[in-house]
């Protein structure tokens, strides 16, 4: 069990993720194409919001040359999401309601993923992991 402060940070982080998820669901219900666009900007805003409540996090890019079929039925070549220092992935399109551990994210968020790379974005983009039947962490993201 975490401290009262950690619990408050976790509750605020979860509230932000759920707010972004709700916005996407509203767009989807109105058939707004933007619900599957803008993942980069959305990930940057979510990272800023999470950092504002004390979450140490970065934007990561999940990418595949074979395309990725997201759990939400979107087709991606890449998808930007947020990763925190506990290796929890915040993806408003998929996880929406709760973060998912990086170890489980690719195989639960995408249909039959293969040849998937995960890059930490920023000033010096770095490939941090690869998924081919299982996740293999190549570089620590933090």
Secondary structure as a PSIPRED ss2 file (coil, helix, strand):
# PSIPRED VFORMAT (PSIPRED V4.0)

   1 X C   1.000  0.000  0.000
   2 X C   1.000  0.000  0.000
   3 X C   1.000  0.000  0.000
   4 X H   0.000  1.000  0.000
   5 X H   0.000  1.000  0.000
   6 X H   0.000  1.000  0.000
   7 X H   0.000  1.000  0.000
   8 X H   0.000  1.000  0.000
   9 X H   0.000  1.000  0.000
  10 X H   0.000  1.000  0.000
  11 X H   0.000  1.000  0.000
  12 X H   0.000  1.000  0.000
  13 X H   0.000  1.000  0.000
  14 X H   0.000  1.000  0.000
  15 X H   0.000  1.000  0.000
  16 X H   0.000  1.000  0.000
  17 X H   0.000  1.000  0.000
  18 X H   0.000  1.000  0.000
  19 X H   0.000  1.000  0.000
  20 X H   0.000  1.000  0.000
  21 X H   0.000  1.000  0.000
  22 X H   0.000  1.000  0.000
  23 X H   0.000  1.000  0.000
  24 X H   0.000  1.000  0.000
  25 X H   0.000  1.000  0.000
  26 X H   0.000  1.000  0.000
  27 X H   0.000  1.000  0.000
  28 X H   0.000  1.000  0.000
  29 X H   0.000  1.000  0.000
  30 X C   1.000  0.000  0.000
  31 X C   1.000  0.000  0.000
  32 X C   1.000  0.000  0.000
  33 X H   0.000  1.000  0.000
  34 X H   0.000  1.000  0.000
  35 X H   0.000  1.000  0.000
  36 X H   0.000  1.000  0.000
  37 X C   1.000  0.000  0.000
  38 X C   1.000  0.000  0.000
  39 X H   0.000  1.000  0.000
  40 X H   0.000  1.000  0.000
  41 X H   0.000  1.000  0.000
  42 X H   0.000  1.000  0.000
  43 X H   0.000  1.000  0.000
  44 X H   0.000  1.000  0.000
  45 X H   0.000  1.000  0.000
  46 X H   0.000  1.000  0.000
  47 X H   0.000  1.000  0.000
  48 X H   0.000  1.000  0.000
  49 X H   0.000  1.000  0.000
  50 X H   0.000  1.000  0.000
  51 X H   0.000  1.000  0.000
  52 X H   0.000  1.000  0.000
  53 X C   1.000  0.000  0.000
  54 X C   1.000  0.000  0.000
  55 X C   1.000  0.000  0.000
  56 X C   1.000  0.000  0.000
  57 X E   0.000  0.000  1.000
  58 X E   0.000  0.000  1.000
  59 X E   0.000  0.000  1.000
  60 X E   0.000  0.000  1.000
  61 X E   0.000  0.000  1.000
  62 X E   0.000  0.000  1.000
  63 X E   0.000  0.000  1.000
  64 X E   0.000  0.000  1.000
  65 X E   0.000  0.000  1.000
  66 X E   0.000  0.000  1.000
  67 X E   0.000  0.000  1.000
  68 X E   0.000  0.000  1.000
  69 X E   0.000  0.000  1.000
  70 X E   0.000  0.000  1.000
  71 X C   1.000  0.000  0.000
  72 X C   1.000  0.000  0.000
  73 X C   1.000  0.000  0.000
  74 X C   1.000  0.000  0.000
  75 X E   0.000  0.000  1.000
  76 X E   0.000  0.000  1.000
  77 X E   0.000  0.000  1.000
  78 X E   0.000  0.000  1.000
  79 X E   0.000  0.000  1.000
  80 X E   0.000  0.000  1.000
  81 X E   0.000  0.000  1.000
  82 X E   0.000  0.000  1.000
  83 X E   0.000  0.000  1.000
  84 X E   0.000  0.000  1.000
  85 X C   1.000  0.000  0.000
  86 X C   1.000  0.000  0.000
  87 X C   1.000  0.000  0.000
  88 X E   0.000  0.000  1.000
  89 X E   0.000  0.000  1.000
  90 X E   0.000  0.000  1.000
  91 X C   1.000  0.000  0.000
  92 X C   1.000  0.000  0.000
  93 X C   1.000  0.000  0.000
  94 X C   1.000  0.000  0.000
  95 X C   1.000  0.000  0.000
  96 X C   1.000  0.000  0.000
  97 X C   1.000  0.000  0.000
  98 X C   1.000  0.000  0.000
  99 X C   1.000  0.000  0.000
 100 X E   0.000  0.000  1.000
 101 X E   0.000  0.000  1.000
 102 X H   0.000  1.000  0.000
 103 X H   0.000  1.000  0.000
 104 X H   0.000  1.000  0.000
 105 X H   0.000  1.000  0.000
 106 X H   0.000  1.000  0.000
 107 X H   0.000  1.000  0.000
 108 X H   0.000  1.000  0.000
 109 X H   0.000  1.000  0.000
 110 X E   0.000  0.000  1.000
 111 X E   0.000  0.000  1.000
 112 X C   1.000  0.000  0.000
 113 X C   1.000  0.000  0.000
 114 X C   1.000  0.000  0.000
 115 X C   1.000  0.000  0.000
 116 X E   0.000  0.000  1.000
 117 X E   0.000  0.000  1.000
 118 X E   0.000  0.000  1.000
 119 X E   0.000  0.000  1.000
 120 X E   0.000  0.000  1.000
 121 X C   1.000  0.000  0.000
 122 X C   1.000  0.000  0.000
 123 X C   1.000  0.000  0.000
 124 X C   1.000  0.000  0.000
 125 X C   1.000  0.000  0.000
 126 X E   0.000  0.000  1.000
 127 X E   0.000  0.000  1.000
 128 X E   0.000  0.000  1.000
 129 X E   0.000  0.000  1.000
 130 X E   0.000  0.000  1.000
 131 X E   0.000  0.000  1.000
 132 X C   1.000  0.000  0.000
 133 X C   1.000  0.000  0.000
 134 X C   1.000  0.000  0.000
 135 X E   0.000  0.000  1.000
 136 X E   0.000  0.000  1.000
 137 X E   0.000  0.000  1.000
 138 X C   1.000  0.000  0.000
 139 X C   1.000  0.000  0.000
 140 X C   1.000  0.000  0.000
 141 X C   1.000  0.000  0.000
 142 X C   1.000  0.000  0.000
